[in-house]
């Protein structure tokens, strides 16, 4: 009857509130992860999304933290993982990616950006994940517990 009358089911409203709170906690928890755990988390996100890592994870490479390929869509992607970054940092990485001409996509992942980060409007190949988008992805992929276990 509630649906017919356009009234939200109380349990659905409660679940929505709890999910929002869990998302906020997840976003906050990301900032507490050790950098190596954050890189591993990003690697797991891409692996669960069908991307295969073709490089060693993280370390001291100068250009990117992850090189990925997706066999189904036949694309290569570069991923840069940062705990904190500014627009200036992002712009420098975009220039470096463009200079290599090796990748179809570039993902810039940052849990604590210094200000808003954005790609040029004409660049659909550049994906920036921060805060809410990153937290939502973690929750959709069932990785919230993984994050919390790293902090326990």
N, CA, C and O atoms as a DFTB+ gen file, in Angstrom:
608 C
 N C O
     1  1       0.814      -1.188       0.000
     2  2       0.000       0.000       0.000
     3  2       0.868       1.267       0.000
     4  3       0.530       2.263      -0.640
     5  1       2.001       1.212       0.734
     6  2       2.879       2.380       0.795
     7  2       3.388       2.745      -0.603
     8  3       3.440       3.920      -0.968
     9  1       3.759       1.730      -1.373
    10  2       4.282       1.980      -2.712
    11  2       3.224       2.660      -3.582
    12  3       3.530       3.607      -4.306
    13  1       2.015       2.191      -3.515
    14  2       0.919       2.774      -4.295
    15  2       0.710       4.235      -3.915
    16  3       0.459       5.077      -4.777
    17  1       0.812       4.528      -2.633
    18  2       0.602       5.896      -2.136
    19  2       1.861       6.764      -2.211
    20  3       1.844       7.925      -1.805
    21  1       2.957       6.189      -2.736
    22  2       4.194       6.952      -2.862
    23  2       4.891       7.212      -1.546
    24  3       5.637       8.183      -1.421
    25  1       4.660       6.354      -0.558
    26  2       5.283       6.505       0.759
    27  2       6.437       5.510       0.850
    28  3       6.277       4.323       0.567
    29  1       7.593       6.016       1.248
    30  2       8.758       5.147       1.363
    31  2       8.578       4.167       2.519
    32  3       8.135       4.534       3.607
    33  1       8.928       2.930       2.257
    34  2       8.888       1.885       3.278
    35  2       9.889       2.268       4.372
    36  3      11.031       2.595       4.051
    37  1       9.502       2.239       5.652
    38  2      10.407       2.635       6.737
    39  2      11.734       1.875       6.734
    40  3      12.780       2.461       7.014
    41  1      11.703       0.594       6.424
    42  2      12.946      -0.182       6.439
    43  2      13.885       0.271       5.319
    44  3      15.105       0.233       5.472
    45  1      13.308       0.697       4.197
    46  2      14.123       1.206       3.086
    47  2      14.765       2.534       3.489
    48  3      15.938       2.769       3.198
    49  1      14.011       3.391       4.147
    50  2      14.548       4.669       4.624
    51  2      15.666       4.437       5.636
    52  3      16.696       5.110       5.599
    53  1      15.457       3.486       6.532
    54  2      16.472       3.170       7.544
    55  2      17.738       2.645       6.874
    56  3      18.845       3.053       7.227
    57  1      17.576       1.743       5.910
    58  2      18.731       1.181       5.203
    59  2      19.497       2.273       4.460
    60  3      20.727       2.263       4.432
    61  1      18.780       3.198       3.869
    62  2      19.410       4.297       3.145
    63  2      20.242       5.172       4.083
    64  3      21.351       5.578       3.734
    65  1      19.711       5.463       5.264
    66  2      20.446       6.264       6.250
    67  2      21.707       5.540       6.712
    68  3      22.771       6.146       6.843
    69  1      21.577       4.247       6.955
    70  2      22.725       3.465       7.417
    71  2      23.782       3.377       6.319
    72  3      24.978       3.480       6.594
    73  1      23.340       3.188       5.077
    74  2      24.279       3.108       3.964
    75  2      25.036       4.429       3.816
    76  3      26.244       4.425       3.577
    77  1      24.346       5.545       3.955
    78  2      24.991       6.854       3.871
    79  2      26.038       7.004       4.974
    80  3      27.138       7.496       4.724
    81  1      25.699       6.585       6.186
    82  2      26.653       6.651       7.301
    83  2      27.854       5.750       7.036
    84  3      28.990       6.134       7.311
    85  1      27.609       4.553       6.501
    86  2      28.692       3.618       6.194
    87  2      29.601       4.185       5.107
    88  3      30.820       4.024       5.168
    89  1      29.020       4.839       4.129
    90  2      29.812       5.473       3.075
    91  2      30.718       6.549       3.660
    92  3      31.895       6.622       3.305
    93  1      30.192       7.376       4.541
    94  2      30.995       8.430       5.169
    95  2      32.145       7.842       5.985
    96  3      33.258       8.369       5.960
    97  1      31.881       6.758       6.703
    98  2      32.927       6.089       7.486
    99  2      33.990       5.508       6.558
   100  3      35.184       5.587       6.847
   101  1      33.557       4.931       5.455
   102  2      34.494       4.350       4.493
   103  2      35.407       5.428       3.922
   104  3      36.619       5.231       3.829
   105  1      34.836       6.555       3.543
   106  2      35.630       7.663       3.001
   107  2      36.647       8.146       4.034
   108  3      37.807       8.390       3.702
   109  1      36.214       8.282       5.266
   110  2      37.109       8.719       6.346
   111  2      38.210       7.689       6.600
   112  3      39.364       8.052       6.831
   113  1      37.851       6.408       6.557
   114  2      38.819       5.335       6.813
   115  2      39.912       5.292       5.753
   116  3      41.052       4.945       6.062
   117  1      39.589       5.634       4.522
   118  2      40.586       5.619       3.450
   119  2      41.782       6.493       3.793
   120  3      42.919       6.162       3.457
   121  1      41.524       7.600       4.457
   122  2      42.586       8.538       4.804
   123  2      43.540       7.978       5.850
   124  3      44.637       8.503       6.043
   125  1      43.121       6.911       6.525
   126  2      43.951       6.313       7.572
   127  2      44.760       5.118       7.084
   128  3      45.612       4.608       7.811
   129  1      44.501       4.668       5.863
   130  2      45.228       3.515       5.339
   131  2      46.694       3.854       5.099
   132  3      47.024       4.977       4.717
   133  1      47.564       2.884       5.324
   134  2      48.963       3.004       4.933
   135  2      48.991       3.099       3.411
   136  3      48.145       2.506       2.742
   137  1      49.944       3.829       2.860
   138  2      49.974       4.025       1.406
   139  2      50.022       2.705       0.649
   140  3      49.406       2.574      -0.408
   141  1      50.753       1.720       1.184
   142  2      50.853       0.426       0.495
   143  2      49.499      -0.290       0.486
   144  3      49.137      -0.928      -0.503
   145  1      48.757      -0.183       1.586
   146  2      47.414      -0.777       1.632
   147  2      46.473      -0.058       0.664
   148  3      45.624      -0.690       0.035
   149  1      46.623       1.256       0.547
   150  2      45.779       2.008      -0.380
   151  2      46.052       1.574      -1.822
   152  3      45.118       1.400      -2.605
   153  1      47.323       1.399      -2.173
   154  2      47.666       0.918      -3.516
   155  2      47.109      -0.480      -3.750
   156  3      46.583      -0.769      -4.825
   157  1      47.221      -1.345      -2.750
   158  2      46.683      -2.702      -2.877
   159  2      45.176      -2.663      -3.066
   160  3      44.635      -3.400      -3.891
   161  1      44.496      -1.817      -2.317
   162  2      43.044      -1.670      -2.448
   163  2      42.665      -1.268      -3.875
   164  3      41.739      -1.836      -4.455
   165  1      43.365      -0.307      -4.431
   166  2      43.082       0.130      -5.798
   167  2      43.319      -1.019      -6.776
   168  3      42.542      -1.204      -7.712
   169  1      44.370      -1.779      -6.569
   170  2      44.641      -2.950      -7.409
   171  2      43.478      -3.943      -7.342
   172  3      43.051      -4.469      -8.369
   173  1      42.969      -4.196      -6.143
   174  2      41.837      -5.121      -5.967
   175  2      40.590      -4.581      -6.672
   176  3      39.862      -5.341      -7.311
   177  1      40.346      -3.289      -6.561
   178  2      39.189      -2.677      -7.232
   179  2      39.237      -2.961      -8.733
   180  3      38.244      -3.387      -9.323
   181  1      40.386      -2.723      -9.340
   182  2      40.490      -2.946     -10.784
   183  2      40.415      -4.425     -11.136
   184  3      39.809      -4.790     -12.143
   185  1      41.017      -5.276     -10.324
   186  2      40.951      -6.719     -10.590
   187  2      39.503      -7.205     -10.558
   188  3      39.095      -8.004     -11.402
   189  1      38.738      -6.730      -9.598
   190  2      37.323      -7.129      -9.497
   191  2      36.472      -6.517     -10.605
   192  3      35.325      -6.915     -10.810
   193  1      37.035      -5.558     -11.309
   194  2      36.308      -4.889     -12.388
   195  2      36.719      -5.399     -13.768
   196  3      36.307      -4.843     -14.787
   197  1      37.523      -6.448     -13.799
   198  2      37.895      -7.061     -15.069
   199  2      39.209      -6.607     -15.672
   200  3      39.578      -7.058     -16.756
   201  1      39.921      -5.724     -14.991
   202  2      41.222      -5.267     -15.478
   203  2      42.312      -6.195     -14.949
   204  3      42.239      -6.659     -13.811
   205  1      43.315      -6.463     -15.769
   206  2      44.448      -7.298     -15.368
   207  2      45.692      -6.434     -15.254
   208  3      46.021      -5.666     -16.158
   209  1      46.375      -6.573     -14.129
   210  2      47.610      -5.812     -13.918
   211  2      48.714      -6.438     -14.758
   212  3      48.889      -7.656     -14.747
   213  1      49.452      -5.617     -15.481
   214  2      50.567      -6.093     -16.297
   215  2      51.889      -5.493     -15.823
   216  3      52.904      -5.580     -16.515
   217  1      51.868      -4.892     -14.652
   218  2      53.071      -4.303     -14.070
   219  2      53.176      -4.731     -12.618
   220  3      52.230      -5.265     -12.039
   221  1      54.333      -4.489     -12.050
   222  2      54.523      -4.713     -10.626
   223  2      53.756      -3.619      -9.892
   224  3      53.723      -2.476     -10.348
   225  1      53.142      -3.955      -8.767
   226  2      52.347      -2.984      -8.015
   227  2      53.238      -1.968      -7.315
   228  3      54.162      -2.331      -6.587
   229  1      52.948      -0.691      -7.545
   230  2      53.575       0.408      -6.805
   231  2      55.080       0.441      -6.901
   232  3      55.659       0.277      -7.974
   233  1      55.703       0.656      -5.757
   234  2      57.153       0.710      -5.718
   235  2      57.669       2.085      -6.085
   236  3      57.057       3.105      -5.765
   237  1      58.810       2.095      -6.766
   238  2      59.474       3.365      -7.059
   239  2      59.420       3.740      -8.538
   240  3      60.239       4.532      -9.005
   241  1      58.473       3.183      -9.271
   242  2      58.345       3.562     -10.673
   243  2      58.033       5.049     -10.766
   244  3      57.322       5.599      -9.925
   245  1      58.565       5.685     -11.786
   246  2      58.386       7.127     -11.888
   247  2      57.084       7.536     -12.557
   248  3      56.551       8.602     -12.249
   249  1      56.558       6.726     -13.456
   250  2      55.418       7.176     -14.242
   251  2      54.072       6.812     -13.638
   252  3      53.252       7.698     -13.401
   253  1      53.821       5.536     -13.382
   254  2      52.508       5.109     -12.883
   255  2      52.653       4.041     -11.817
   256  3      53.687       3.382     -11.711
   257  1      51.598       3.880     -11.026
   258  2      51.588       2.840     -10.000
   259  2      51.102       1.508     -10.551
   260  3      51.555       0.450     -10.115
   261  1      50.184       1.556     -11.502
   262  2      49.642       0.333     -12.103
   263  2      49.523       0.499     -13.608
   264  3      49.106       1.546     -14.102
   265  1      49.893      -0.545     -14.322
   266  2      49.588      -0.628     -15.746
   267  2      48.620      -1.781     -15.890
   268  3      48.880      -2.888     -15.419
   269  1      47.491      -1.513     -16.549
   270  2      46.422      -2.502     -16.652
   271  2      46.036      -2.727     -18.101
   272  3      46.254      -1.879     -18.966
   273  1      45.453      -3.902     -18.342
   274  2      44.817      -4.115     -19.643
   275  2      43.504      -4.840     -19.427
   276  3      43.340      -5.616     -18.486
   277  1      42.581      -4.566     -20.321
   278  2      41.261      -5.189     -20.260
   279  2      41.069      -5.936     -21.572
   280  3      40.918      -5.318     -22.625
   281  1      41.077      -7.260     -21.509
   282  2      41.021      -8.081     -22.715
   283  2      39.709      -7.928     -23.473
   284  3      39.700      -7.990     -24.702
   285  1      38.609      -7.730     -22.768
   286  2      37.299      -7.652     -23.419
   287  2      37.175      -6.397     -24.279
   288  3      36.683      -6.463     -25.406
   289  1      37.615      -5.265     -23.759
   290  2      37.491      -4.018     -24.520
   291  2      38.799      -3.640     -25.209
   292  3      38.880      -2.606     -25.872
   293  1      39.823      -4.481     -25.051
   294  2      41.122      -4.302     -25.699
   295  2      41.698      -2.908     -25.453
   296  3      42.039      -2.183     -26.387
   297  1      41.797      -2.555     -24.174
   298  2      42.359      -1.263     -23.799
   299  2      43.448      -1.430     -22.747
   300  3      43.454      -2.377     -21.960
   301  1      44.366      -0.472     -22.770
   302  2      45.403      -0.388     -21.736
   303  2      45.134       0.868     -20.915
   304  3      44.718       1.900     -21.441
   305  1      45.383       0.756     -19.614
   306  2      45.158       1.901     -18.733
   307  2      46.344       2.090     -17.805
   308  3      47.002       1.132     -17.401
   309  1      46.597       3.336     -17.481
   310  2      47.585       3.698     -16.479
   311  2      46.822       4.179     -15.260
   312  3      45.803       4.860     -15.381
   313  1      47.323       3.821     -14.078
   314  2      46.680       4.230     -12.829
   315  2      47.729       4.870     -11.933
   316  3      48.781       4.286     -11.672
   317  1      47.434       6.063     -11.472
   318  2      48.283       6.737     -10.495
   319  2      47.501       6.842      -9.200
   320  3      46.379       7.347      -9.186
   321  1      48.091       6.364      -8.110
   322  2      47.445       6.357      -6.800
   323  2      48.166       7.359      -5.906
   324  3      49.382       7.286      -5.727
   325  1      47.406       8.291      -5.349
   326  2      47.974       9.314      -4.472
   327  2      47.143       9.438      -3.208
   328  3      45.914       9.401      -3.254
   329  1      47.822       9.585      -2.080
   330  2      47.112       9.880      -0.836
   331  2      46.588      11.308      -0.877
   332  3      45.457      11.571      -0.469
   333  1      47.403      12.221      -1.365
   334  2      47.017      13.627      -1.486
   335  2      47.597      14.169      -2.784
   336  3      48.684      13.772      -3.204
   337  1      46.867      15.073      -3.410
   338  2      47.347      15.670      -4.655
   339  2      46.561      16.937      -4.949
   340  3      45.413      17.091      -4.531
   341  1      47.198      17.830      -5.669
   342  2      46.562      19.077      -6.098
   343  2      46.250      18.988      -7.593
   344  3      46.641      18.033      -8.265
   345  1      45.550      19.984      -8.094
   346  2      45.265      20.047      -9.533
   347  2      46.569      20.127     -10.322
   348  3      46.683      19.548     -11.403
   349  1      47.549      20.846      -9.780
   350  2      48.849      20.969     -10.442
   351  2      49.504      19.592     -10.601
   352  3      50.078      19.292     -11.648
   353  1      49.416      18.761      -9.563
   354  2      49.968      17.406      -9.623
   355  2      49.247      16.590     -10.687
   356  3      49.883      15.917     -11.498
   357  1      47.919      16.650     -10.682
   358  2      47.133      15.927     -11.682
   359  2      47.512      16.373     -13.090
   360  3      47.740      15.535     -13.962
   361  1      47.580      17.662     -13.319
   362  2      47.920      18.180     -14.647
   363  2      49.284      17.675     -15.114
   364  3      49.462      17.350     -16.288
   365  1      50.244      17.610     -14.194
   366  2      51.577      17.109     -14.548
   367  2      51.510      15.646     -14.966
   368  3      52.169      15.248     -15.926
   369  1      50.720      14.839     -14.256
   370  2      50.577      13.426     -14.632
   371  2      49.863      13.276     -15.970
   372  3      50.215      12.397     -16.757
   373  1      48.885      14.100     -16.237
   374  2      48.192      14.038     -17.531
   375  2      49.181      14.325     -18.659
   376  3      49.177      13.629     -19.674
   377  1      50.020      15.332     -18.493
   378  2      51.034      15.646     -19.514
   379  2      51.979      14.467     -19.717
   380  3      52.326      14.131     -20.849
   381  1      52.396      13.839     -18.617
   382  2      53.312      12.695     -18.716
   383  2      52.643      11.515     -19.416
   384  3      53.270      10.834     -20.227
   385  1      51.369      11.276     -19.102
   386  2      50.632      10.180     -19.760
   387  2      50.513      10.438     -21.255
   388  3      50.728       9.543     -22.072
   389  1      50.167      11.668     -21.597
   390  2      50.019      12.022     -23.007
   391  2      51.331      11.835     -23.766
   392  3      51.332      11.406     -24.920
   393  1      52.439      12.155     -23.118
   394  2      53.745      12.038     -23.769
   395  2      54.120      10.588     -24.064
   396  3      54.851      10.325     -25.019
   397  1      53.633       9.650     -23.265
   398  2      54.002       8.241     -23.483
   399  2      53.263       7.618     -24.657
   400  3      53.804       6.746     -25.337
   401  1      52.035       8.055     -24.902
   402  2      51.188       7.497     -25.965
   403  2      51.054       5.978     -25.855
   404  3      50.931       5.294     -26.871
   405  1      51.076       5.443     -24.622
   406  2      50.990       3.997     -24.401
   407  2      49.620       3.540     -23.927
   408  3      49.310       2.351     -24.002
   409  1      48.796       4.455     -23.440
   410  2      47.580       4.061     -22.735
   411  2      46.324       4.655     -23.376
   412  3      46.336       5.762     -23.915
   413  1      45.241       3.876     -23.296
   414  2      43.947       4.338     -23.796
   415  2      43.194       5.143     -22.741
   416  3      42.374       6.002     -23.066
   417  1      43.487       4.851     -21.462
   418  2      42.806       5.511     -20.347
   419  2      43.819       5.830     -19.249
   420  3      44.863       5.190     -19.121
   421  1      43.467       6.841     -18.467
   422  2      44.278       7.205     -17.310
   423  2      43.350       7.390     -16.121
   424  3      42.396       8.166     -16.175
   425  1      43.645       6.663     -15.045
   426  2      42.890       6.767     -13.797
   427  2      43.778       7.437     -12.757
   428  3      44.904       7.000     -12.519
   429  1      43.275       8.484     -12.146
   430  2      43.981       9.185     -11.080
   431  2      43.151       9.008      -9.821
   432  3      42.041       9.532      -9.726
   433  1      43.689       8.269      -8.850
   434  2      42.962       7.900      -7.639
   435  2      43.598       8.626      -6.453
   436  3      44.795       8.487      -6.205
   437  1      42.791       9.401      -5.723
   438  2      43.318      10.190      -4.605
   439  2      42.274      10.271      -3.496
   440  3      41.167      10.759      -3.722
   441  1      42.621       9.795      -2.293
   442  2      41.622       9.832      -1.215
   443  2      41.535      11.186      -0.521
   444  3      40.508      11.487       0.088
   445  1      42.572      12.008      -0.591
   446  2      42.565      13.305       0.100
   447  2      43.070      14.413      -0.827
   448  3      44.176      14.921      -0.639
   449  1      42.270      14.788      -1.822
   450  2      42.733      15.830      -2.745
   451  2      42.851      17.185      -2.055
   452  3      42.109      17.502      -1.126
   453  1      43.800      17.965      -2.536
   454  2      43.969      19.334      -2.044
   455  2      43.177      20.241      -2.981
   456  3      43.717      20.767      -3.954
   457  1      41.907      20.415      -2.681
   458  2      41.010      21.152      -3.558
   459  2      40.349      20.205      -4.548
   460  3      40.593      18.999      -4.535
   461  1      39.515      20.768      -5.398
   462  2      38.817      19.960      -6.401
   463  2      39.788      19.556      -7.507
   464  3      40.640      20.343      -7.921
   465  1      39.646      18.326      -7.975
   466  2      40.451      17.833      -9.089
   467  2      39.536      17.612     -10.281
   468  3      38.441      17.067     -10.141
   469  1      39.989      18.038     -11.454
   470  2      39.166      17.814     -12.641
   471  2      40.039      17.623     -13.869
   472  3      41.127      18.187     -13.988
   473  1      39.521      16.808     -14.775
   474  2      40.183      16.574     -16.054
   475  2      39.684      17.615     -17.050
   476  3      38.621      18.205     -16.854
   477  1      40.442      17.841     -18.113
   478  2      39.930      18.734     -19.157
   479  2      38.584      18.220     -19.674
   480  3      38.380      17.010     -19.778
   481  1      37.681      19.119     -19.991
   482  2      36.329      18.748     -20.414
   483  2      36.306      17.832     -21.628
   484  3      35.398      17.012     -21.766
   485  1      37.278      17.958     -22.496
   486  2      37.292      17.167     -23.728
   487  2      38.028      15.833     -23.584
   488  3      38.348      15.196     -24.588
   489  1      38.301      15.405     -22.349
   490  2      39.097      14.197     -22.113
   491  2      38.295      13.121     -21.391
   492  3      38.410      12.971     -20.174
   493  1      37.486      12.376     -22.131
   494  2      36.698      11.279     -21.555
   495  2      37.574      10.093     -21.171
   496  3      37.108       9.174     -20.499
   497  1      38.830      10.104     -21.587
   498  2      39.760       9.012     -21.279
   499  2      40.425       9.180     -19.914
   500  3      41.167       8.300     -19.480
   501  1      40.173      10.279     -19.244
   502  2      40.771      10.536     -17.931
   503  2      39.693      10.395     -16.864
   504  3      38.642      11.034     -16.932
   505  1      39.973       9.546     -15.875
   506  2      39.015       9.250     -14.810
   507  2      39.634       9.631     -13.468
   508  3      40.719       9.162     -13.124
   509  1      38.953      10.468     -12.725
   510  2      39.443      10.914     -11.422
   511  2      38.504      10.379     -10.358
   512  3      37.303      10.648     -10.374
   513  1      39.073       9.618      -9.432
   514  2      38.290       9.052      -8.331
   515  2      38.797       9.637      -7.026
   516  3      39.963       9.467      -6.669
   517  1      37.922      10.320      -6.323
   518  2      38.235      10.844      -4.998
   519  2      37.051      10.539      -4.092
   520  3      36.017      10.052      -4.551
   521  1      37.203      10.822      -2.823
   522  2      36.161      10.727      -1.812
   523  2      34.964       9.851      -2.084
   524  3      35.049       8.625      -2.021
   525  1      33.837      10.491      -2.390
   526  2      32.553       9.796      -2.500
   527  2      32.559       8.748      -3.607
   528  3      32.063       7.640      -3.404
   529  1      33.109       9.075      -4.769
   530  2      33.137       8.095      -5.863
   531  2      33.980       6.884      -5.478
   532  3      33.599       5.744      -5.744
   533  1      35.111       7.131      -4.858
   534  2      35.974       6.041      -4.425
   535  2      35.291       5.214      -3.341
   536  3      35.313       3.984      -3.397
   537  1      34.688       5.872      -2.360
   538  2      33.974       5.167      -1.295
   539  2      32.820       4.340      -1.827
   540  3      32.617       3.207      -1.392
   541  1      32.060       4.894      -2.764
   542  2      30.935       4.162      -3.361
   543  2      31.414       2.937      -4.120
   544  3      30.786       1.879      -4.056
   545  1      32.517       3.072      -4.835
   546  2      33.079       1.933      -5.568
   547  2      33.495       0.836      -4.598
   548  3      33.243      -0.343      -4.847
   549  1      34.122       1.213      -3.511
   550  2      34.543       0.248      -2.490
   551  2      33.337      -0.497      -1.940
   552  3      33.380      -1.716      -1.775
   553  1      32.280       0.218      -1.662
   554  2      31.082      -0.429      -1.112
   555  2      30.401      -1.324      -2.141
   556  3      29.968      -2.427      -1.807
   557  1      30.298      -0.864      -3.395
   558  2      29.669      -1.687      -4.444
   559  2      30.411      -2.999      -4.648
   560  3      29.800      -4.029      -4.934
   561  1      31.732      -2.957      -4.499
   562  2      32.545      -4.152      -4.711
   563  2      32.722      -4.983      -3.444
   564  3      33.438      -5.985      -3.458
   565  1      32.080      -4.580      -2.350
   566  2      32.150      -5.353      -1.115
   567  2      33.498      -5.292      -0.419
   568  3      33.916      -6.264       0.210
   569  1      34.185      -4.159      -0.524
   570  2      35.530      -4.037       0.048
   571  2      35.590      -3.213       1.336
   572  3      36.675      -2.941       1.848
   573  1      34.433      -2.818       1.857
   574  2      34.416      -2.044       3.103
   575  2      35.102      -2.818       4.234
   576  3      35.929      -2.263       4.956
   577  1      34.757      -4.093       4.383
   578  2      35.366      -4.893       5.450
   579  2      36.872      -5.016       5.259
   580  3      37.623      -5.005       6.235
   581  1      37.319      -5.133       4.014
   582  2      38.758      -5.217       3.732
   583  2      39.447      -3.968       4.264
   584  3      40.502      -4.063       4.893
   585  1      38.862      -2.797       4.019
   586  2      39.432      -1.535       4.498
   587  2      39.492      -1.535       6.023
   588  3      40.521      -1.193       6.607
   589  1      38.398      -1.914       6.659
   590  2      38.344      -1.895       8.124
   591  2      39.330      -2.885       8.743
   592  3      39.912      -2.605       9.790
   593  1      39.519      -4.028       8.109
   594  2      40.474      -5.018       8.623
   595  2      41.894      -4.472       8.602
   596  3      42.697      -4.817       9.468
   597  1      42.216      -3.628       7.631
   598  2      43.560      -3.052       7.559
   599  2      43.795      -2.053       8.681
   600  3      44.937      -1.807       9.069
   601  1      42.724      -1.482       9.201
   602  2      42.855      -0.476      10.259
   603  2      42.734      -1.064      11.657
   604  3      43.061      -0.402      12.642
   605  1      42.270      -2.296      11.747
   606  2      42.034      -2.925      13.060
   607  2      43.339      -3.287      13.744
   608  3      43.327      -3.822      14.852
